[in-house]
Amino acid sequence: MAELNYQDFETYYSRGRFYAHKGNYDRAIAEFNKAIELNLNFAQATVNLGRAYHREKGDKKKAEFWYNEALRNKEFLPDKGAIVQQWLKELQGQK
């Protein structure tokens, strides 16, 4: 069995997705933050942070920040750029 590498940003990202799926958004946010700490250009984690803050925590300011970070790194996220822009517009309409 392979050993988990806790310095691997993808490990934290995967754990964040697991916790989000289970409804533990505080833990998911912590895992996504660690993934980003290890890889500042990890757009998938920034998208998921935005979603967690937007949909689950209701923190529009943090959601907007993380959506914009995802768009800043959109070259790493070519298939999600349009949906992130849509979510950002939706969020801005809620202010």
Residue pairs with C-beta under 8 A, 6 or more apart in sequence:
4 11
5 11
6 12
7 38
8 38
9 34
9 35
9 36
9 38
9 39
9 42
9 45
10 35
12 31
12 32
12 34
12 35
12 38
12 45
13 31
13 32
13 35
13 42
13 44
13 45
13 48
15 31
16 27
16 28
16 29
16 30
16 31
16 32
16 35
16 45
16 48
17 28
17 48
18 28
19 25
19 27
19 28
19 31
20 28
20 48
20 51
20 52
20 56
25 52
25 56
25 57
28 48
28 52
29 49
29 52
29 53
29 57
32 45
32 46
32 48
32 49
32 52
33 49
35 42
35 45
36 42
36 45
36 46
36 49
39 45
41 73
41 76
42 73
42 76
43 69
43 70
43 73
43 74
43 76
43 77
43 80
44 76
44 77
44 80
46 66
46 67
46 69
46 70
46 73
47 66
47 67
47 70
47 77
47 80
47 84
49 62
49 66
50 62
50 63
50 64
50 65
50 66
50 67
50 69
50 70
50 84
50 87
51 63
51 87
53 59
53 60
53 62
53 63
53 66
54 60
54 63
54 67
54 87
54 91
57 63
60 91
60 94
60 95
63 91
64 88
64 91
64 92
67 84
67 87
67 88
67 91
68 88
70 77
70 80
70 84
71 81
71 84
71 85
71 88
74 81
74 84
77 84
